[in-house]
Amino acid sequence: MKKLRNEICKFILAKVGLVPPPDFGKLGITTKDFLLKKNVSINFEDELGNVSNENFGVWCGESAYNNMKIRIIAADICDNKINYHEFISVYNVDNGSTNAIKCVYGDDENFSLFITKIYNGWKQVGTYEMFMSAAGFERMASVGVLWKPCEEYEDLYKTLIEVINM
């Protein structure tokens, strides 16, 4: 089940351009038009206990499809000293459900998390919901839905920080 979740998360993220280099920054919401002036700041600790702080860019976009509005915010959070990419994305459909996807692409490690916000907490998304989300993103991509920069993103940004700090 873990491999299936990893592949579904990668599939969904790829539909909005969240893919490792060399294509990162060339597709979907990861182009410069969607880059916010805000960053996320993360502390990394090495094997010796030395802590370094790094800032990472945040991208945000919105689109409308089938009378629904979807907003998505994302960050590529990777420690440049290690050969992996970690994407964290939060998306909201019609100011209803808010979901988060965290996915690590690495040589030795692949990890994903797909959660949905409930009340004041989070729960793992079930298999059915994962497939329905993947189908929704695939449908949007197949009909050529266009993304535009999102101007109302503060709630998504706060949720992104919350997920990063989990």
N, C-alpha and C positions, 0 to 999 in steps of 0.2 A: 504493500500500500504506500510505503514511503516513496518508492521510485515513481509510482503513478502520480502522487501529489507533486513531486519535484517537476515532472514533465508538464503537468497541467499549469503549474505556476509559471514555468518558463514560457509556455505557450501564450498565456495571457499577457505576460510582460512584453513578449516580443511583438504582440499586436499593437502596442503603443510605442514601440521603439526602444524598450529597455532590454538591450542586448549587449553582451561584452564587445570590446573592441575587436575588430577594426570598425564595426558599423555603429558603435555608440556615438551619438551626437549628429548622426546623419539621417535618422529616421524618426517619424512620429513626434512625440512631445519632447524628445531630447535635443531638438535643434535649438539654436540660440534664441529663436523667437519666443520660446517658452521658458527660458531661464529667468528665475525671479531674482530680485535684488537681495533677497534673504538667503542665508546659508544655514546649515546645521553644523554645530560644533560638537566634536566627539573626542574624548580622551582615549588614547591607546596606551597600553602598558606592555613593555617588552619583557623578555625573560629575566632581565636583571632588575626589574621593578621600576625602570625609568618610565615616566609618563610624558607623552607628547600630545599636544592638542592639534587637531586638524579641522579645517572648515571644508565643507562639501557643498556643491551647488544643489539647488532645488529647482525642479521643473514643474510646471503646472499648466494643465489644459482642460478645455471643456468641449463638449460636442452635444449635439441633439440628434436623436434617432427615434423614429416611431413615436413621436410625442413625448419622449423621455429625455431629460437632460442628465448627462453624466459629467462629473468633474473628477479629475485625477491629479494627484500630486506625487512626486517621486524624487528620490535621491539615489545617487550611486555612491555608496559608502564603502570605500575600500582602503585598506592600509597599503600604501604604495610600496611598502617594503616586502609585502607578501604577494604572491601571484594568484590573486583571486579578485572577484568582483562581487559585491553585495548590493543588491538593489532592494529598496524598500519603497513600496507604493501604497497609497491609500486612495480609494475611490468611493464615490457616493453617487447613487442613482436617485434622481428626483427628490433630493433632500430626505430620502428614506434610509435604506440600509447603508451602513458604512462598512466597507471591507478593507482589510489590509493584507498585502502579500509581501513576504520577505523571502528573498531567494539568494543563495550563495552559489556562485559558479567558481569552481576551483579545480586544480589538478588532482588533489587528494580528497577534497571535501565537496560534497553537494548537499545542500540543506534547503528546506523550504518550510514556510509557515503560511497558512491561509486561515485568517481569522475574521470574525464578524463582531461588530460592537453590539452588545446587548446591555441595556440600562447603563450601569457604571462600570461594566467589565467587558471581557472578551470571551468568545468561545471558538473552538475549532470549527471550521466550516466542514459540513458533511460531504460525502462523495457526490450526492445528487446536486447539491448547491455548487460544488466545484465544476461539475460538467455543465450545468446551466450557465454559469458565469463564462466558462470557456466558449460555449456555443454563442452567447451574446456578443462577446468580443470578436469572435470569428465572423458572425453575421455583419457586425458593424464594418469590419475590414473588407468583407466581400462586396458590400454595396458602396464602398468608397466614402464612408463618413469622414468629413473633414474636421480636424481639430483646430481650435483657436485658443489663443492665450486666455487664461482664466483670471479675472480680476477680483473675484470674491473667493478668496482662498484661506482666510485666517482660520476658519474652523478646521479645514483640512490640514493646515500647517501645524496647528496644535495637536491634532491627532497623530500626524507623522512623528512629531517629537515624542509623544506618548509611546508609540510603537517602538521607536528607536531605543527608548529607555527601558523597555521591557526586559 
